[in-house]
Amino acid sequence: MSERDGDVAGIPVTRRMPKTPIEEIGGRKLKPATLMMGHGYDPELSEGSLKPPIFLTSTFAFENAAAGKRFFEGITGKRPGGSDGLVYSRFNGPNQEILEDRLSVWDEAEDALVFSSGMSAITTVLLANVNQGDVVVHSGPLYAATETLINKILGRFGVTFMDFPAGAAPSEVAVMLEQAKAQAAANGGKVAIIYLESPANPTNALVDIEGVADARNQVFGKDAGPPIAIDNTFLGPLWQQPLKHGADIVIYSLTKYVGGHSDLVAGGVLGSKAHMDPIRAIRNTIGTICDPNTAWMLMRSLETLELRMTRAGENAEKVCAFLRNHPKVDGLGYLGFIEDDRQKDIYRRHCSGAGSTFSVFIKGGEAEAFRFLDTMKIAKLAVSLGGTETLASLPAAMTHLSVPDERRATLGITDNLVRISIGVEDPDDLIADFDQALAAV
């Protein structure tokens, strides 16, 4: 991720970044939207190509044997920070490294890593942090696959978990951490990681990141507790930047807003080099890095990220204003219309926008929700979110179907909760579509 320029102990180092990256002009720090057009790439290194080419190669030639040894010292972890040069596409590549440089800009992260999917990113983070006997503490609800990974798959290897509601107060989280600490000690392990998802999928409940960090420091002491990782897919990186509020590791399904066109699958993880190094080592071993073509497509998408997210957010506000008082709507899980004082406070401190993904509760149950979904014409009946098109789904019957009925009820994932992801269409057309679909309920 750093500049690769010049020689290290007489060994030529491959350089993929400009010698002097342009990050400010006349003392003015450039904004992320500007940096997305060229940060981390020097056209002179690729025959003057304005855009980075796609490097479709499995392996890279070393200039000499000493360089190969030096690069592998970084790959194998004998030196921290990753390789000084390009080695093999399971470890690194020009497209992936440029993408990682640009991703880190948005969250002002020291380091970033990209993955083949959001779930491969989450899995690699957890594998880098947990051992047999450890306890994972997480907020709830989580994306169903994440919950399955933590609660069932890791459980096969002697890892246990404890969870707290997304909106829990710091004092409640502290009690949970004390209990987890005792459970870990009894199992011969440790509290390995605190895993958050905020806003939660699909309820949009917010987690108090600062409060969780305070609770961790209270229980374990400052700089002594487990890392806090957070899935920031619903709001990031434009509307929430968790590293500024106490999180150590930020995770994205880049499939969603960053990719933004429903045409790729990828994941990203950001944080300090100290937290990224062990995750990078696991990624190198199990091969969860994203491919060059996907990395290239993500770089393309980053150029319009702010435009797309801004338009989608504006559309969502207009659509939700229409839905808010509709007689066939029982409620909205939209951050722009929060009624709970505790959630309002978290939103005020952590978020810069309400996003464009929300839940709408249709009056009735599954049958009425199905009727609403089946009658839509512009909005597509599909899972996922953050694309240019508007999508709608029923989590209880789709993405969260694998979650036991009792737990779904506890988490508020009801049979009439429809998750909506607003796209960049004309907002009045979307309102007309929702109006006619609700009329059919």
C-alpha positions as CSV (number, residue, x, y, z in Angstrom):
1,M,0.0,0.0,0.0
2,S,2.9,2.3,0.5
3,E,5.1,3.8,-2.2
4,R,7.4,1.3,-3.8
5,D,10.2,3.5,-5.1
6,G,13.9,3.1,-5.3
7,D,16.1,0.4,-3.8
8,V,16.0,-1.4,-0.5
9,A,19.4,-2.6,0.6
10,G,20.4,-2.6,-3.1
11,I,17.3,-4.6,-4.2
12,P,15.2,-3.0,-6.9
13,V,11.6,-2.4,-5.6
14,T,8.6,-2.5,-7.9
15,R,6.8,0.9,-7.8
16,R,3.1,1.2,-8.7
17,M,2.5,4.6,-7.1
18,P,3.6,8.0,-8.3
19,K,6.9,9.1,-6.8
20,T,5.0,12.0,-5.1
21,P,1.3,11.3,-4.8
22,I,-0.7,14.5,-5.3
23,E,-2.8,14.8,-2.1
24,E,-3.0,18.6,-1.7
25,I,-2.8,21.7,-3.8
26,G,-1.7,25.1,-2.4
27,G,-2.1,23.8,1.2
28,R,-5.6,22.5,0.5
29,K,-6.1,18.8,1.2
30,L,-7.8,17.1,-1.7
31,K,-11.2,15.5,-1.1
32,P,-11.8,11.8,-1.6
33,A,-14.0,12.4,-4.7
34,T,-11.0,14.1,-6.4
35,L,-8.4,11.5,-5.3
36,M,-10.5,8.7,-6.8
37,M,-9.5,9.9,-10.3
38,G,-5.8,9.0,-10.0
39,H,-4.6,8.3,-6.4
40,G,-2.1,5.4,-6.2
41,Y,-1.5,5.2,-10.0
42,D,1.2,6.6,-12.3
43,P,0.3,6.5,-16.0
44,E,4.1,6.6,-16.9
45,L,4.4,3.1,-15.4
46,S,1.8,1.7,-17.8
47,E,2.7,3.1,-21.2
48,G,0.9,6.4,-20.5
49,S,-2.5,4.6,-20.1
50,L,-4.9,7.1,-18.4
51,K,-6.6,4.4,-16.5
52,P,-4.9,1.4,-14.9
53,P,-4.8,-1.6,-17.2
54,I,-6.1,-5.0,-16.0
55,F,-3.1,-7.1,-15.0
56,L,-4.2,-10.6,-15.9
57,T,-1.3,-12.6,-14.7
58,S,-0.9,-15.2,-12.0
59,T,2.7,-14.5,-11.2
60,F,5.3,-11.6,-11.4
61,A,8.9,-11.8,-12.5
62,F,11.6,-10.7,-10.0
63,E,14.5,-8.5,-11.1
64,N,16.9,-10.7,-9.3
65,A,16.9,-13.5,-6.6
66,A,17.6,-11.1,-3.8
67,A,14.5,-9.1,-4.7
68,G,12.4,-12.4,-4.7
69,K,13.7,-13.2,-1.2
70,R,13.0,-9.7,0.0
71,F,9.4,-9.8,-1.3
72,F,8.7,-13.2,0.3
73,E,9.9,-11.9,3.6
74,G,7.0,-9.6,3.5
75,I,4.6,-12.2,2.2
76,T,5.5,-14.8,4.9
77,G,5.4,-12.2,7.7
78,K,9.1,-12.2,8.6
79,R,8.7,-8.5,8.0
80,P,5.4,-6.7,8.9
81,G,3.4,-4.7,6.3
82,G,3.2,-7.1,3.4
83,S,5.5,-7.4,0.4
84,D,7.7,-4.6,-1.0
85,G,7.0,-5.9,-4.5
86,L,4.7,-8.0,-6.6
87,V,4.9,-11.7,-6.1
88,Y,1.8,-13.8,-7.0
89,S,-1.8,-12.9,-7.6
90,R,-3.0,-14.8,-4.5
91,F,-1.0,-12.3,-2.5
92,N,-1.1,-9.0,-4.4
93,G,-1.3,-7.3,-7.7
94,P,-1.3,-3.8,-9.2
95,N,-5.1,-3.6,-9.5
96,Q,-5.7,-4.8,-6.0
97,E,-3.0,-2.5,-4.5
98,I,-4.3,0.6,-6.3
99,L,-7.8,-0.2,-5.2
100,E,-6.6,-0.6,-1.6
101,D,-4.8,2.7,-1.7
102,R,-8.0,4.4,-2.8
103,L,-10.3,2.6,-0.4
104,S,-8.2,3.8,2.5
105,V,-8.7,7.4,1.5
106,W,-12.4,7.5,2.4
107,D,-12.0,6.2,6.0
108,E,-8.6,7.9,6.5
109,A,-7.3,4.4,7.2
110,E,-3.7,3.5,7.5
111,D,-4.1,0.3,5.5
112,A,-6.7,-1.6,3.5
113,L,-7.2,-5.1,2.1
114,V,-9.6,-6.3,-0.6
115,F,-11.4,-9.7,-0.8
116,S,-13.4,-11.9,-3.1
117,S,-16.6,-11.2,-1.3
118,G,-18.0,-9.5,1.8
119,M,-18.3,-12.8,3.6
120,S,-14.7,-13.8,2.7
121,A,-13.6,-10.5,4.2
122,I,-15.6,-11.2,7.4
123,T,-14.3,-14.8,7.6
124,T,-10.7,-13.8,7.1
125,V,-11.0,-11.1,9.9
126,L,-12.5,-13.7,12.3
127,L,-9.9,-16.4,11.5
128,A,-7.1,-13.9,12.0
129,N,-8.4,-13.1,15.5
130,V,-10.0,-16.2,17.1
131,N,-8.6,-19.4,18.6
132,Q,-10.1,-22.4,20.3
133,G,-11.7,-21.5,23.6
134,D,-12.1,-17.9,22.6
135,V,-15.4,-15.9,22.9
136,V,-16.7,-13.6,20.2
137,V,-19.0,-10.8,21.4
138,H,-21.3,-9.3,18.8
139,S,-24.2,-7.0,18.4
140,G,-27.5,-8.2,17.0
141,P,-29.0,-8.5,14.6
142,L,-26.3,-9.4,12.1
143,Y,-26.4,-10.3,8.4
144,A,-27.6,-14.0,8.6
145,A,-24.5,-15.5,7.0
146,T,-22.3,-13.6,9.5
147,E,-24.4,-14.9,12.4
148,T,-24.2,-18.4,11.0
149,L,-20.4,-18.1,10.6
150,I,-20.0,-17.0,14.2
151,N,-22.6,-19.0,15.9
152,K,-22.4,-22.3,14.1
153,I,-19.2,-22.7,12.0
154,L,-16.8,-21.2,14.4
155,G,-18.6,-23.1,17.2
156,R,-17.4,-26.4,15.6
157,F,-13.9,-25.4,16.5
158,G,-14.5,-24.5,20.2
159,V,-15.3,-20.8,19.7
160,T,-18.3,-19.5,21.7
161,F,-20.2,-16.2,21.4
162,M,-22.3,-13.8,23.4
163,D,-24.5,-11.0,21.8
164,F,-26.1,-7.8,22.9
165,P,-28.9,-5.7,21.2
166,A,-27.7,-3.1,18.7
167,G,-29.0,-0.2,20.8
168,A,-27.5,-1.4,24.1
169,A,-26.1,1.3,26.5
170,P,-22.4,1.2,27.3
171,S,-23.2,-0.1,30.8
172,E,-25.1,-3.1,29.3
173,V,-22.2,-3.8,27.0
174,A,-19.8,-3.7,29.9
175,V,-21.8,-6.3,31.8
176,M,-21.8,-8.5,28.7
177,L,-18.0,-8.1,28.3
178,E,-17.5,-9.1,31.9
179,Q,-19.5,-12.2,31.4
180,A,-17.7,-13.0,28.2
181,K,-14.4,-12.5,30.0
182,A,-15.4,-15.1,32.6
183,Q,-16.7,-17.5,30.0
184,A,-13.4,-17.2,28.0
185,A,-11.4,-17.8,31.1
186,A,-13.4,-21.0,31.9
187,N,-12.8,-22.2,28.3
188,G,-9.1,-21.5,28.5
189,G,-9.3,-18.7,25.9
190,K,-9.9,-14.9,25.6
191,V,-12.4,-12.5,24.4
192,A,-11.1,-12.4,20.9
193,I,-13.0,-9.7,19.1
194,I,-16.1,-7.4,19.5
195,Y,-18.0,-7.6,16.2
196,L,-20.5,-4.9,15.3
197,E,-22.9,-4.3,12.5
198,S,-24.3,-0.7,12.3
199,P,-26.8,0.0,11.0
200,A,-28.0,-3.6,11.6
201,N,-29.3,-5.6,8.7
202,P,-32.3,-5.4,8.2
203,T,-33.7,-3.3,11.0
204,N,-31.4,-0.3,10.7
205,A,-30.8,-0.3,14.4
206,L,-27.6,1.7,15.3
207,V,-24.8,0.6,17.6
208,D,-23.1,3.1,19.8
209,I,-19.5,2.6,18.6
210,E,-18.1,5.1,21.0
211,G,-20.0,3.5,23.9
212,V,-18.8,0.0,23.0
213,A,-15.2,1.3,22.9
214,D,-15.7,2.9,26.3
215,A,-17.1,-0.3,27.7
216,R,-14.2,-2.3,26.4
217,N,-11.7,0.1,27.9
218,Q,-13.5,0.0,31.2
219,V,-13.5,-3.8,31.3
220,F,-10.0,-4.6,29.8
221,G,-8.1,-1.3,30.3
222,K,-7.1,1.1,27.5
223,D,-5.2,-0.5,24.7
224,A,-5.5,-3.9,26.3
225,G,-8.9,-5.2,25.1
226,P,-10.0,-7.1,22.0
227,P,-10.3,-5.2,18.7
228,I,-13.6,-3.7,17.6
229,A,-14.6,-4.7,14.1
230,I,-17.7,-3.3,12.4
231,D,-19.6,-4.0,9.2
232,N,-20.1,-0.5,7.8
233,T,-21.8,-1.6,4.6
234,F,-25.1,0.2,5.0
235,L,-23.7,3.7,5.5
236,G,-20.1,3.6,4.5
237,P,-17.9,5.1,3.5
238,L,-19.9,8.3,2.8
239,W,-22.3,8.5,5.7
240,Q,-20.4,6.9,8.6
241,Q,-16.6,6.5,9.3
242,P,-16.3,4.2,12.4
243,L,-12.5,4.5,12.7
244,K,-13.1,8.0,14.0
245,H,-15.5,6.8,16.7
246,G,-13.4,4.0,18.3
247,A,-13.6,1.0,15.9
248,D,-10.3,-0.7,15.0
249,I,-11.4,-2.6,11.9
250,V,-13.9,-1.6,9.3
251,I,-15.5,-4.2,7.0
252,Y,-17.4,-3.6,3.7
253,S,-19.3,-5.7,1.3
254,L,-17.9,-3.8,-1.7
255,T,-20.6,-5.5,-3.7
256,K,-23.0,-2.9,-2.4
257,Y,-22.5,0.9,-2.5
258,V,-18.8,0.9,-3.5
259,G,-19.4,-1.5,-6.5
260,G,-22.8,0.1,-6.9
261,H,-23.9,-1.5,-10.1
262,S,-25.0,-5.0,-9.0
263,D,-22.4,-6.5,-11.3
264,L,-19.6,-7.7,-9.0
265,V,-19.0,-9.4,-5.6
266,A,-16.1,-8.2,-3.4
267,G,-15.2,-7.2,0.2
268,G,-12.9,-4.8,1.9
269,V,-11.3,-4.4,5.3
270,L,-9.6,-1.2,6.6
271,G,-7.7,-0.2,9.7
272,S,-4.2,0.2,11.2
273,K,-1.3,-1.7,9.8
274,A,-1.0,-3.5,13.1
275,H,-4.6,-4.8,12.7
276,M,-4.2,-5.5,9.0
277,D,-1.0,-7.5,9.1
278,P,-2.5,-10.7,10.7
279,I,-5.5,-10.4,8.4
280,R,-3.2,-10.1,5.4
281,A,-1.3,-13.2,6.5
282,I,-4.5,-15.3,6.6
283,R,-5.6,-13.9,3.3
284,N,-2.2,-14.9,1.7
285,T,-2.7,-18.4,3.0
286,I,-6.3,-19.1,2.2
287,G,-6.5,-17.0,-1.0
288,T,-9.5,-14.7,-0.3
289,I,-8.1,-11.7,-2.3
290,C,-10.3,-10.3,-5.0
291,D,-9.4,-10.9,-8.7
292,P,-7.8,-8.1,-10.9
293,N,-10.8,-7.6,-13.1
294,T,-13.1,-7.1,-10.0
295,A,-10.5,-4.7,-8.6
296,W,-10.5,-2.7,-11.8
297,M,-14.3,-2.5,-11.9
298,L,-14.3,-1.3,-8.3
299,M,-11.8,1.5,-9.2
300,R,-14.2,2.6,-11.9
301,S,-17.1,2.6,-9.4
302,L,-15.2,4.6,-6.8
303,E,-15.0,7.5,-9.2
304,T,-18.8,8.0,-9.0
305,L,-19.3,6.8,-5.4
306,E,-20.1,10.1,-3.9
307,L,-22.5,11.1,-6.8
308,R,-24.4,7.8,-6.6
309,M,-24.7,7.6,-2.8
310,T,-25.8,11.3,-2.6
311,R,-28.5,10.9,-5.2
312,A,-29.7,7.6,-3.7
313,G,-29.8,9.3,-0.2
314,E,-31.9,12.2,-1.5
315,N,-34.3,9.8,-3.3
316,A,-34.7,7.8,-0.1
317,E,-35.6,10.8,1.9
318,K,-38.4,11.7,-0.6
319,V,-39.7,8.2,-0.8
320,C,-39.7,7.8,3.0
321,A,-41.6,11.1,3.4
322,F,-44.3,9.6,1.2
323,L,-44.3,6.2,3.0
324,R,-44.2,7.7,6.5
325,N,-47.9,8.5,6.9
326,H,-49.3,6.0,4.4
327,P,-52.3,4.2,5.8
328,K,-51.0,0.7,4.7
329,V,-47.6,1.3,6.4
330,D,-47.1,0.3,10.0
331,G,-43.8,1.9,10.5
332,L,-40.4,2.8,9.0
333,G,-36.9,1.8,9.9
334,Y,-35.4,4.9,8.3
335,L,-32.6,6.8,10.0
336,G,-33.9,10.1,8.9
337,F,-37.1,9.7,10.9
338,I,-35.7,8.1,14.1
339,E,-38.1,8.5,17.1
340,D,-36.1,6.8,19.8
341,D,-34.0,9.3,21.8
342,R,-31.1,6.9,22.3
343,Q,-30.9,6.0,18.6
344,K,-31.2,9.7,17.7
345,D,-28.2,10.5,19.9
346,I,-26.1,7.7,18.3
347,Y,-27.1,9.0,14.8
348,R,-26.2,12.5,15.7
349,R,-22.7,11.5,16.9
350,H,-21.8,8.9,14.3
351,C,-23.6,9.6,11.1
352,S,-23.5,12.3,8.4
353,G,-26.5,11.0,6.5
354,A,-29.5,8.6,6.7
355,G,-28.5,6.4,3.8
356,S,-30.7,4.9,1.2
357,T,-31.5,1.5,2.7
358,F,-34.4,1.2,5.1
359,S,-37.1,-1.1,6.3
360,V,-40.8,-0.6,5.8
361,F,-43.5,-2.5,7.8
362,I,-46.5,-3.4,5.7
363,K,-49.8,-3.6,7.5
364,G,-50.6,-7.2,7.9
365,G,-48.2,-10.1,7.6
366,E,-46.4,-12.2,5.0
367,A,-49.3,-12.4,2.6
368,E,-49.6,-8.6,2.5
369,A,-45.9,-8.1,2.2
370,F,-45.8,-10.6,-0.7
371,R,-48.6,-8.8,-2.4
372,F,-46.7,-5.5,-2.1
373,L,-43.5,-7.0,-3.5
374,D,-45.2,-8.8,-6.3
375,T,-47.0,-5.7,-7.5
376,M,-43.9,-3.4,-7.8
377,K,-43.0,-2.5,-11.3
378,I,-39.9,-0.3,-11.2
379,A,-38.3,-1.6,-8.0
380,K,-36.8,-5.1,-8.5
381,L,-37.6,-8.0,-6.2
382,A,-34.1,-9.0,-5.3
383,V,-31.7,-9.2,-2.4
384,S,-28.6,-7.0,-2.0
385,L,-28.5,-3.3,-1.8
386,G,-26.6,-0.2,-2.7
387,G,-27.0,-0.5,-6.5
388,T,-28.1,2.1,-9.0
389,E,-31.5,0.4,-9.2
390,T,-34.1,0.2,-6.4
391,L,-34.4,-3.3,-4.8
392,A,-36.9,-4.8,-2.3
393,S,-36.9,-8.0,-0.4
394,L,-38.5,-9.8,2.6
395,P,-35.7,-10.7,5.0
396,A,-37.8,-13.1,7.1
397,A,-38.5,-15.2,4.0
398,M,-35.2,-14.6,2.2
399,T,-31.9,-13.4,3.6
400,H,-32.7,-14.2,7.2
401,L,-34.8,-17.4,6.6
402,S,-32.1,-19.5,8.2
403,V,-32.3,-17.6,11.5
404,P,-34.6,-19.5,14.0
405,D,-38.1,-18.1,14.3
406,E,-37.7,-17.2,18.0
407,R,-34.5,-15.2,17.4
408,R,-36.0,-13.4,14.4
409,A,-38.9,-12.3,16.6
410,T,-36.5,-11.2,19.3
411,L,-34.5,-9.1,16.8
412,G,-37.6,-7.5,15.3
413,I,-37.3,-9.2,11.9
414,T,-41.0,-9.7,11.3
415,D,-42.9,-11.3,8.4
416,N,-44.1,-7.8,7.3
417,L,-40.7,-6.2,7.3
418,V,-39.7,-5.3,3.8
419,R,-36.1,-4.1,3.2
420,I,-35.8,-1.4,0.5
421,S,-32.6,-0.1,-1.1
422,I,-33.4,3.0,-3.1
423,G,-31.5,3.6,-6.3
424,V,-30.8,6.6,-8.5
425,E,-34.0,6.6,-10.6
426,D,-36.4,9.6,-10.6
427,P,-37.8,9.9,-7.1
428,D,-41.4,10.8,-8.3
429,D,-41.4,7.6,-10.5
430,L,-40.4,5.5,-7.4
431,I,-43.1,7.1,-5.3
432,A,-45.7,6.3,-8.0
433,D,-44.5,2.7,-8.0
434,F,-44.7,2.3,-4.2
435,D,-48.1,4.0,-4.3
436,Q,-49.6,1.5,-6.8
437,A,-48.0,-1.4,-5.0
438,L,-49.5,-0.4,-1.6
439,A,-52.9,0.1,-3.3
440,A,-52.8,-3.7,-4.1
441,V,-52.3,-4.7,-0.5
